[in-house]
Amino acid sequence: MAQNRRKKNKDLSKKIAEERIVILFELAEQNFKTHPERTKRYVELARAIGMRYRVRLTRDQKRRICKHCYSYLVPGNNCRVRLNDSMVQTTCFECGRLSRYPYYERPENE
């Protein structure tokens, strides 16, 4: 009985953690223009919550964070996005580092 309750609490904790991470990313997006220093803190908190509750960030969330300095990336403002061959290159203006990830062309039937 205690095992079942523990599992329910764990599942509930993970669900709450995912919701908090989504909220933090929304706040980062809203406050980027007015308070850019806050966005880095929001990203730090989202990463800490994810690590604490072992919740993975989604692919879109990961690509909005610089993997080197953990700043919130907004294309055109603090990062540059380029398409080279089959790679997307994102250059962070805060630390100057380059992140690459692949992209695939969608089939025409979709």
Secondary structure by P-SEA (a helix, b strand, c coil): caaaaaaaaaaaaaaaaaaaaaaaaaaaaaaccccaaaaaaaaaaaaaaaaaacccccaaaaaaccccccccccccccbbbbbcccbbbbbbcccbbbbbbbbbbccccc
